[in-house]
């Protein structure tokens, strides 16, 4: 699959490949299309605006997990709260939490 997006959004395309590989009921082409659309919407919506490279990559990594959850919206909102309560190595937990919520809105979760 050609990489149509730049880092850190390319993680979403890798997630599409993983989902298609591990879930036989998922059409690989449809998974790529859905995750490419998500990457495009997040990029164009400036969901990661203001984050440094480290935090932007962390947000996309979290979204990769959350978007394949049973309830993606709830998962993203919980991850936003987690960024504030247990920031780990995040450089700007407040901005990360906000980016998750912006991403949820952009993706209409």
Secondary structure, DSSP 8 states (H G I E B T S, - for coil): ----S-TTTHHHHHHHHHHHHH-TTS-HHHHHHHHHHHHHHHHHTTTTTT--HHHHHHHHHHHHHHTTSTTHHHHHHHHHHHHHH--TT-S-HHHHHHHHHHHHHHTT-
